Amino acid sequence: MQPTNFFAGATLGASDLVVPVSGIASIRLKNAGLVMRGRLEIWTRGGQRYQLHFTREQQPGFEALHAELQANISHESLRPHNVGMVEGPVTPGTGQGSRSHAHPMPQGPLVLRGSGSAYFPQEVVGESFYGAHLSRVAGREGEGEREVFAELRREPSNRHDSNAVQVLIDEGVVGHLPREDAPLYQPELKAVESWGRPAMCRARLWWRRESRREVFASVSLDLARSGELLPIVSPDTSVPHVIVPVGRSYQVKIDHPEVLAGLLAKAYLPGKALAYASLHLVERAGPRSTTQIVVARIGDVEIGGLSKQTSAKFAALLAPLRDAQVTCYAEASLTGNAIAAEVRVHLTMPENLPPEFVRHVQVITSQA
């Protein structure tokens, strides 16, 4: 990226600004209008935000860039064990390993899984104690709202609550997780801490200045439910793959409950876990004819299948991916225990898939 005006040049210098794909946490594309330029917004894992502006004539090129970046950074933050592992939490493709012995090499911040909605559902408390730092973060505007990245940091030495979790923005504390929520997030935050990586998440900051020195501020976080911040099984990124955007939940008819018991034993919290399931379109023989069924596998083990009706809906997506030898993954929620368990995969219907995802599938299947 190059600075395009005096102020950007004074800040960044005259040389190009290089942001590696591995350093990008999320991106967003806003289309250009008749008058207003469009923009590609880039958030880095270090909390910086950059914008690339474009005209309507330039939009097709930026749409292609957005699709390419999205394909490369998709769920990168949810793969703490894919690089530099000595032993894996549950290594892709094998279903083996022990989560308690995961030792990734130190890397940059790890962005925790969000709620999957447009809201920031996790409350932060105690902002009023950190008004001075919040005032600096807010800047000079009298009132406003801003999306930033926040760090979650355990505070076991806190004399009031050994389970306390600090919330930091720009290296300064702005509040804590509520006392009733903090214990639930301890196992996953301990895991990230043991990997030598700061735990980051998207945050929304709102503020209003009461006076030059006094600011009233509120912080909320985009966090998944405790127990589902980190996957116990991740996509195998050594092979071509796509991850279907999260959407409606579909129940998997369980064929191998004994496998689920073993997976749930590795969950961060008892009774629930997040994993990535690969989806495979297979033919099943019936009494009169064969039927195409979508089968879900976690690691190398088949868990079960979707219903005939649901399988038929996703055949149009999975068939070309299968023919191109591209693995299709989806988020899967596991709940239950050794006696009974349930799996649901979260999928956007093919007709509702984002245009950039559809273009990406078209590109990779046409190259096969």
C-alpha positions in Angstrom: 0.0 0.0 0.0 1.2 3.5 -0.7 0.3 6.8 1.1 -2.0 8.9 -1.0 -1.9 12.2 0.7 0.4 14.5 2.8 -0.9 13.3 6.2 -0.5 9.6 5.3 2.9 10.3 3.9 4.0 12.1 7.0 2.8 9.2 9.1 4.0 6.2 7.0 6.9 7.7 5.1 7.4 7.8 1.4 7.9 4.1 1.0 5.2 1.5 0.5 3.5 0.0 3.5 3.6 -3.8 3.3 1.1 -5.8 5.4 1.7 -9.6 5.1 -1.4 -11.7 4.7 -0.5 -13.6 7.8 -0.7 -10.3 9.7 -4.3 -9.5 8.6 -7.1 -10.3 11.1 -10.1 -9.3 9.1 -11.2 -7.3 6.0 -14.4 -5.6 4.8 -15.4 -4.2 1.4 -17.7 -1.3 1.0 -18.9 -0.7 -2.5 -18.4 2.5 -4.4 -21.4 4.7 -5.2 -22.2 7.3 -7.7 -20.5 10.0 -5.7 -18.8 8.3 -2.8 -15.7 6.1 -3.3 -15.6 2.6 -2.1 -13.1 1.3 0.4 -11.4 -1.9 1.4 -10.8 -1.9 5.2 -8.0 -4.0 6.7 -7.6 -4.8 10.3 -4.2 -6.3 11.4 -3.6 -8.7 14.2 -1.7 -5.9 16.0 -4.9 -3.7 16.1 -4.1 -1.3 13.2 -6.7 -0.4 10.7 -6.0 0.7 7.1 -8.3 1.8 4.2 -7.8 1.5 0.5 -10.2 3.8 -1.4 -11.3 3.1 -5.0 -13.7 4.4 -7.7 -16.6 2.5 -9.3 -14.4 1.8 -12.3 -11.8 0.2 -10.0 -14.3 -1.8 -8.0 -14.0 -5.1 -10.0 -10.3 -5.3 -9.2 -10.9 -4.6 -5.5 -13.6 -7.2 -5.4 -11.1 -9.7 -6.8 -8.5 -8.6 -4.2 -11.1 -8.9 -1.4 -12.0 -12.4 -2.5 -8.4 -13.5 -2.7 -7.5 -12.0 0.7 -10.6 -13.5 2.3 -9.7 -16.9 1.0 -6.2 -16.7 2.4 -7.0 -15.3 5.8 -10.3 -17.2 6.4 -10.2 -18.6 9.9 -6.5 -18.1 10.1 -7.0 -16.9 13.7 -8.6 -20.2 14.7 -5.6 -22.4 13.8 -3.2 -22.1 16.8 -1.8 -25.6 16.2 -1.1 -25.6 12.4 2.3 -23.9 12.6 5.3 -24.9 14.6 3.6 -27.6 16.7 5.6 -30.0 18.8 2.4 -31.9 19.6 -1.0 -31.0 18.3 -4.3 -30.4 20.2 -6.1 -32.7 17.8 -4.1 -32.6 14.7 -6.0 -32.3 11.3 -6.5 -35.5 9.5 -5.7 -37.9 12.4 -8.0 -37.0 15.2 -5.1 -37.9 17.5 -3.2 -35.9 20.1 -3.8 -34.3 23.4 -4.9 -30.7 23.7 -3.1 -30.4 27.0 0.3 -30.9 25.4 0.0 -28.3 22.6 3.2 -26.2 22.3 3.0 -23.8 19.2 6.0 -21.7 18.5 5.5 -18.1 19.6 3.6 -16.0 17.0 1.6 -12.8 16.8 -1.8 -12.2 18.4 -4.4 -14.9 18.1 -7.9 -13.5 17.2 -10.5 -15.4 19.1 -13.7 -16.7 17.4 -16.5 -14.2 17.4 -20.2 -14.6 17.9 -21.0 -14.9 14.2 -23.5 -12.0 14.4 -23.4 -8.2 13.9 -23.6 -7.7 17.6 -20.9 -7.5 20.3 -22.7 -9.6 22.9 -20.0 -9.8 25.7 -20.3 -7.1 28.3 -17.3 -5.4 29.9 -17.5 -3.9 33.4 -15.5 -1.4 35.3 -14.8 1.1 32.5 -15.3 4.0 34.8 -12.1 3.2 36.7 -10.1 3.6 33.5 -11.4 6.9 32.2 -8.0 8.5 31.6 -6.8 5.7 29.2 -10.3 5.5 27.5 -10.1 9.3 26.9 -6.8 8.8 25.1 -8.1 6.0 23.0 -11.3 7.9 22.1 -9.3 11.0 20.9 -10.6 14.5 20.7 -14.1 13.9 19.4 -16.9 14.7 21.9 -18.9 11.6 21.2 -18.5 8.6 18.9 -18.3 4.9 18.4 -15.4 2.8 17.0 -14.5 -0.8 16.3 -11.1 -1.8 17.6 -9.2 -4.9 18.7 -9.0 -5.7 22.4 -6.8 -8.1 24.3 -8.0 -10.5 27.0 -5.4 -11.1 29.6 -5.8 -13.3 32.7 -5.0 -11.7 36.0 -4.5 -14.6 38.5 -2.7 -12.3 40.9 -5.8 -10.1 41.3 -6.4 -10.1 45.1 -10.2 -9.7 44.6 -10.7 -12.5 42.1 -8.1 -14.9 40.9 -10.2 -15.6 37.8 -10.2 -12.0 36.8 -9.7 -11.2 33.1 -8.5 -7.8 32.0 -9.7 -6.1 28.8 -7.0 -4.0 27.2 -7.1 -1.6 24.2 -3.9 0.0 22.9 -1.9 -1.7 25.7 -4.0 -0.1 28.5 -6.6 -1.7 30.7 -10.2 -0.5 30.0 -12.2 -2.9 32.1 -12.7 -6.6 33.0 -15.0 -9.4 32.0 -17.9 -9.8 34.5 -17.1 -11.9 37.5 -19.6 -14.5 36.5 -18.2 -14.9 33.0 -14.5 -14.8 33.7 -14.2 -18.4 35.1 -15.8 -19.8 32.0 -13.2 -18.4 29.7 -10.2 -19.5 31.8 -9.4 -22.8 30.0 -9.2 -21.3 26.5 -7.3 -18.2 27.6 -4.9 -20.4 29.5 -4.3 -22.4 26.3 -3.6 -19.3 24.2 -1.3 -18.0 27.0 0.6 -21.3 27.0 1.2 -20.8 23.3 2.9 -17.5 23.9 0.3 -15.5 22.0 -1.9 -12.6 23.1 -5.6 -13.4 22.9 -7.4 -10.7 20.8 -11.0 -10.1 19.9 -13.0 -7.5 18.1 -14.4 -4.8 20.4 -16.8 -1.8 20.1 -16.0 1.4 22.0 -18.6 4.0 22.6 -17.9 7.2 24.4 -19.3 10.7 25.3 -17.3 13.5 26.8 -18.9 15.1 29.8 -16.1 17.7 30.1 -12.5 18.2 28.8 -11.2 15.7 31.4 -14.2 13.4 32.0 -15.4 10.8 29.6 -18.2 8.3 29.9 -17.4 5.1 27.9 -18.7 1.6 27.3 -16.9 -1.4 25.8 -18.4 -4.6 24.4 -16.7 -7.6 22.8 -17.5 -9.9 19.9 -16.8 -13.2 21.5 -18.2 -16.7 20.9 -19.6 -18.6 23.9 -17.1 -20.0 26.3 -16.0 -23.4 25.2 -16.3 -22.4 21.6 -13.5 -19.8 21.2 -11.0 -22.3 20.0 -11.5 -25.5 17.9 -10.4 -28.9 19.1 -10.0 -29.9 15.5 -9.0 -27.5 12.7 -9.0 -27.7 8.9 -6.1 -29.4 7.2 -4.5 -26.4 5.6 -1.9 -28.6 3.8 -4.5 -29.4 1.1 -6.8 -27.1 -1.0 -9.9 -26.3 1.0 -12.7 -23.9 1.6 -14.7 -23.1 4.7 -18.4 -22.5 4.2 -19.6 -19.3 5.9 -21.5 -19.8 9.1 -25.3 -19.8 8.8 -28.2 -22.0 9.8 -27.6 -25.0 12.0 -28.2 -28.5 10.7 -28.2 -31.6 12.8 -25.9 -34.5 11.9 -27.4 -38.0 12.2 -24.8 -39.7 14.4 -23.4 -43.0 13.1 -20.4 -43.3 15.5 -21.2 -42.0 19.0 -18.1 -43.5 20.5 -16.0 -41.1 18.4 -17.9 -38.1 19.8 -17.2 -39.2 23.4 -13.5 -39.2 22.7 -13.7 -35.7 21.1 -15.8 -34.3 23.9 -13.2 -35.6 26.4 -10.8 -33.0 24.8 -13.2 -30.1 25.1 -12.1 -26.9 26.9 -15.3 -26.9 28.9 -17.3 -30.1 29.8 -20.1 -30.9 27.5 -19.5 -28.6 24.5 -16.8 -28.0 21.9 -16.1 -26.5 18.5 -14.6 -28.5 15.7 -14.2 -28.2 11.9 -16.0 -31.0 10.1 -15.2 -31.8 6.5 -18.2 -32.4 4.3 -18.2 -35.2 1.6 -20.9 -35.9 -1.0 -21.2 -39.7 -1.2 -23.6 -42.2 -2.8 -25.6 -44.5 -0.5 -27.4 -47.5 -1.9 -31.0 -47.9 -0.9 -33.5 -50.7 -1.6 -34.5 -49.3 -5.0 -31.9 -46.6 -5.9 -28.8 -44.8 -4.7 -29.0 -41.4 -2.9 -26.5 -38.7 -2.5 -25.8 -37.9 1.1 -23.5 -35.3 2.7 -21.3 -37.1 5.2 -19.5 -35.2 8.0 -16.0 -36.2 9.2 -14.0 -34.8 12.0 -10.4 -35.7 11.5 -10.3 -38.9 9.5 -13.4 -40.4 11.2 -16.9 -40.3 9.8 -19.4 -38.9 12.3 -22.6 -39.1 10.5 -24.7 -37.6 7.7 -27.1 -34.8 6.9 -30.7 -35.6 5.9 -31.6 -36.4 2.3 -33.3 -33.1 1.9 -30.4 -31.0 3.3 -27.9 -33.1 1.4 -29.7 -32.3 -1.9 -29.5 -28.6 -1.1 -25.7 -28.6 -0.7 -25.0 -31.0 -3.6 -24.6 -28.2 -6.0 -21.7 -26.7 -3.9 -20.0 -30.0 -2.9 -20.0 -31.8 -6.2 -17.7 -29.4 -8.1 -15.4 -29.1 -5.0 -15.2 -32.9 -4.9 -14.4 -33.2 -8.5 -11.7 -30.5 -8.1 -10.3 -32.4 -5.0 -10.9 -29.4 -2.8 -12.0 -30.2 0.8 -15.0 -28.3 2.1 -15.1 -27.6 5.8 -17.8 -26.2 8.1 -18.0 -25.2 11.8 -19.5 -27.9 13.9 -20.8 -27.6 17.5 -20.5 -30.7 19.7 -22.6 -31.1 22.8 -23.2 -33.9 25.2 -21.3 -36.5 27.1 -20.1 -40.2 26.9 -23.7 -41.4 27.0 -25.4 -39.1 24.5 -24.0 -36.4 22.2 -25.2 -34.2 19.3 -23.4 -32.5 16.4 -24.7 -29.5 14.4 -22.9 -28.0 11.4 -23.4 -24.3 10.7 -23.9 -23.6 7.0 -25.0 -20.8 4.8 -27.4 -22.0 2.2 -25.8 -22.1 -1.3 -28.2 -19.5 -2.7 -27.3 -17.1 0.1 -23.5 -17.5 -0.1 -21.5 -14.2 -0.3 -20.5 -13.3 -3.9 -16.8 -13.3 -3.0 -17.1 -16.9 -1.7 -18.9 -18.0 -4.8 -16.2 -16.4 -7.0 -13.5 -18.1 -5.0 -15.1 -21.5 -5.5 -15.5 -20.9 -9.2 -11.8 -20.0 -9.5 -10.4 -22.9 -7.6 -12.8 -25.4 -9.3 -12.0 -24.1 -12.8 -8.2 -24.5 -12.1 -8.6 -28.2 -11.4 
